Amino acid sequence: MSRAATLLACTLLLTACSTNDAPLVAEDVVINAPRPAMRMSAGYLTLSNKSDAAITITGVTSPEFAAVEMHESILENGVSRMIELGELSIGAGATVAFEPGGKHLMLMGYRGESDTATLQFYTGDTLVLSVTAALVR
């Protein structure tokens, strides 16, 4: 399948997985494929809470990666560093952007088995959102 066809298929799948009826909606999902000889990468997206109550994301998993962590890049005393976010609360009606230089997903231990990756967002043991997107090479 061509790259354009793959991206179109993944966009349609992403749209189907993130309906306006869902309490948590993902948009603009970008999952970078790991560089050659690397097994980790970064992911970016926008999460919108469409519900009337806060949603706290306590974990993210992916079948294509051994581990996924929520991180944030911060500037402290003129030095940029990255910290792990143990959880992320998204207020009712609020939107949080995961973007370069800010909050982002660290995807570690790439299994190298697919041209797509699925991200599964949890509140405790409850799956609140699953989204699949093409790996950007």
C-alpha positions as CSV (number, residue, x, y, z in Angstrom):
1,M,0.0,0.0,0.0
2,S,1.4,3.5,-0.9
3,R,2.2,5.9,1.9
4,A,-0.7,8.2,0.9
5,A,-3.1,5.3,1.0
6,T,-1.8,4.2,4.4
7,L,-2.1,7.7,5.8
8,L,-5.7,8.0,4.4
9,A,-6.7,4.6,5.9
10,C,-5.2,5.5,9.3
11,T,-6.9,8.9,9.3
12,L,-10.2,7.3,8.6
13,L,-9.6,4.8,11.4
14,L,-8.6,7.6,13.7
15,T,-11.7,9.5,12.9
16,A,-13.8,6.3,13.6
17,C,-12.1,5.8,16.9
18,S,-12.5,9.4,18.1
19,T,-16.1,10.2,17.7
20,N,-17.7,13.3,19.1
21,D,-19.8,11.0,21.5
22,A,-16.7,9.8,23.2
23,P,-15.7,11.6,26.5
24,L,-12.0,11.8,25.3
25,V,-11.2,12.6,21.7
26,A,-7.7,12.6,20.0
27,E,-6.8,14.7,17.0
28,D,-3.7,15.5,15.0
29,V,-2.0,12.3,16.1
30,V,1.7,12.0,15.0
31,I,3.7,9.0,16.0
32,N,7.3,9.1,14.7
33,A,8.9,5.9,13.7
34,P,12.1,5.2,15.5
35,R,15.3,6.2,13.6
36,P,17.4,3.4,12.4
37,A,19.2,1.5,15.2
38,M,17.0,3.3,17.8
39,R,14.1,1.6,19.6
40,M,12.4,4.8,20.9
41,S,10.5,7.6,19.5
42,A,8.0,10.4,20.4
43,G,4.3,10.9,19.8
44,Y,2.2,14.0,19.6
45,L,-1.5,14.7,19.6
46,T,-4.3,16.8,21.0
47,L,-6.6,15.3,23.6
48,S,-10.0,17.0,24.2
49,N,-12.2,16.2,27.1
50,K,-15.8,16.4,25.8
51,S,-17.4,15.4,29.2
52,D,-18.7,17.4,32.1
53,A,-16.0,16.0,34.5
54,A,-12.3,16.0,34.6
55,I,-10.5,12.9,33.1
56,T,-7.2,11.8,34.6
57,I,-4.9,9.8,32.3
58,T,-2.9,7.5,34.6
59,G,-1.2,5.4,31.9
60,V,-0.6,4.9,28.1
61,T,0.2,1.7,26.4
62,S,0.9,0.5,22.9
63,P,1.2,-3.0,21.5
64,E,4.0,-1.8,19.2
65,F,6.1,-0.5,22.0
66,A,7.3,-2.1,25.3
67,A,6.6,1.1,27.2
68,V,4.9,4.5,26.8
69,E,5.4,7.4,29.1
70,M,3.9,10.9,29.3
71,H,6.7,13.5,29.5
72,E,7.1,17.2,29.6
73,S,10.0,19.3,28.5
74,I,10.6,22.2,30.9
75,L,13.2,25.0,31.1
76,E,14.8,25.3,34.6
77,N,17.5,27.9,35.3
78,G,18.2,28.2,31.5
79,V,18.5,24.4,31.1
80,S,16.0,22.3,29.2
81,R,15.1,19.0,30.8
82,M,12.5,16.3,30.5
83,I,10.3,15.1,33.3
84,E,7.9,12.1,33.4
85,L,4.3,12.9,34.1
86,G,2.8,10.2,36.4
87,E,-0.7,11.3,35.4
88,L,-2.4,14.0,33.5
89,S,-5.7,15.6,34.4
90,I,-7.8,17.1,31.6
91,G,-10.5,19.4,32.9
92,A,-14.1,19.2,31.7
93,G,-14.3,20.7,28.3
94,A,-10.5,21.3,28.2
95,T,-7.9,20.4,25.6
96,V,-4.3,19.4,26.2
97,A,-1.7,19.5,23.4
98,F,1.2,17.0,23.3
99,E,3.7,18.8,21.0
100,P,7.5,19.2,20.5
101,G,9.1,21.2,23.2
102,G,6.2,20.6,25.7
103,K,4.2,17.6,26.7
104,H,4.8,14.5,24.6
105,L,4.7,10.7,24.6
106,M,8.0,8.8,24.8
107,L,7.6,5.5,23.1
108,M,10.2,3.0,24.1
109,G,11.2,-0.6,23.0
110,Y,9.8,-0.5,19.4
111,R,9.0,-4.0,18.3
112,G,9.3,-3.2,14.6
113,E,6.3,-5.2,13.5
114,S,4.0,-2.6,12.0
115,D,3.7,0.6,9.9
116,T,1.0,1.8,12.4
117,A,0.9,2.2,16.2
118,T,-2.0,2.1,18.6
119,L,-2.1,4.3,21.7
120,Q,-4.3,3.2,24.6
121,F,-5.1,5.8,27.3
122,Y,-6.2,4.6,30.7
123,T,-7.7,6.0,33.8
124,G,-6.7,3.4,36.4
125,D,-7.6,0.1,34.8
126,T,-10.3,1.6,32.5
127,L,-9.4,2.1,28.9
128,V,-10.8,5.6,28.0
129,L,-9.4,6.0,24.5
130,S,-7.7,3.8,21.8
131,V,-6.3,5.5,18.7
132,T,-4.3,4.1,15.8
133,A,-2.1,6.2,13.4
134,A,0.5,5.6,10.8
135,L,4.1,5.8,11.9
136,V,5.7,8.8,10.3
137,R,9.0,7.9,8.7
